[in-house]
Amino acid sequence: MSRVKVIGGGLAGAEACYKLAKAGIEVDLYEMRPVKMTPAHTTGGLAELVCSNSLKSEDITTAQGLLKAEMRELDSVILQAAGIARVPAGGALAVDRALFSQAVENIIKSTGKINIIRQECASIDNNTIVATGPLTSDAMAEEIKKLTGAEYLHFFDAVAPIITAESVDMSKAYYGARYGKGSADYLNCPMDEGEYKNFIKELVGAATVVLKSFEKGDVFEGCMPVEVLAARGEDSLRFGPLRPVGLKSPDGKKAYAVVQLRKEDRYDSMLNLVGFQTNLTFPEQRRVFRLIPALANAEFVRYGVMHRNTYINSPEALTITLNPKNSPDIFFAGQITGVEGYMESAMTGMLAAIHMLRRLKGKDPVAPPETTMCGSLCKYIATAKGGFAPMHVSFELVSPIERRIKDKAERRKALADRALKDIKEYKNTVLQDIEVSL
């Protein structure tokens, strides 16, 4: 078998490398960081989590939970590393960022098949998986554009601030789970009506970073800056990320709105403002977010930032097996393909490697069935009609179940059972056919 080049050491690139190496393939992994940094990354670590530290739900009756179950069946290195670096987050899978990145690197290095090259790569050859992510360098972006012939699109991604736990006024905050379900992993910061309305007024009027002319474009709905969401109406946050339902303080009072903080590390020293992706200037973040009573003296470890994410117009350029329509020996993976989310990106890295392995064995790539989260999202990015936009996994993308089930929970459970059965069959046929070691 030929040597394979993987460009990009993010979640998708790491998954691709691991899958190839486990099958005995020698891999050259090109990662330009830390020699050349992106506007959003802060380290040179592989699989650095730029936005949230949460990989979302593990409940298989949710789209995210089912996706994880499918990926575990296919031996995901990202989920292996997440298990090592896990931090409490209720029903969600959240990780210590630094430990997670190190765990990913340790696992893929342990294969003995991956040569990590710390330099920018600006050429795409046959037997290459391109997983350069939404912050693809200008030189590589031009190469991709030449290869695909597709028009590029872009959207903005916003990151939430992180504060120190010790700076929170615990007399005005409490740990608790919504409706008392699961462990009390989130720190809740309540506001009364007057405090909330003043906060919204100041938030909407706060100064934001002025975008350069080349950066102007639509904000992706899934990463809407908190100030943009607040401008849609006074109650938009109170019925969104600051909803108080299911949360009661220890004294039994129900707040008008609640800001939730999620643990960022295993040492409980840093907290993420959930849903507070923002493009406010740094001084305005300090001023406005300190209007939340429990955060009056908040110490910021990282401010929220906003950056441009780039992705391919995949329905015009890629097949359902993630290769350009005119280049069968090259595959794309990660957010550059138009999938949105950590696990979605990692999943496409796994599949790109599986497709590459089949190609190296002289076989045609085979996509997972549309009954699975993996297969349905790949079908979406390859066949979406109209204005193409980044997409998470969703039960709405999955092929409907044959029998009608009215109850939503029961229907999703049936869809999940079918998906897990089908992904196991995919593994036992498509993967065994190319002798992938799982």
Secondary structure by P-SEA (a helix, b strand, c coil): cbbbbbccccaaaaaaaaaaaaabbbbbbbbcccccccccccccccccccccccccccccccaaaaaaaaaaaaccaaaaaaaaaccccccccccaaaaaaaaaaaaaaacccbbbbccccccccccbbbcccccccaaaaaaaaaaacbbbbbbbbbbbbbbbccccccccbbbbcccccccccbbbbbbcaaaaaaaaaaaaaccccccccccccccccccccaaaaaacccccccccccccccccccccccccbbbbbbbccccccbbbcccccccccaaaaaaaaacccccccccccccbbbbbbbbccccccccccccccccccccccccccccccaaaaaaaaaaaaaaaaaaaacbbbbccccccaaaaaaaaaacccccccccccccccccccccccccaaaaaaaaaaaaaaaaaaaaacccccccccc
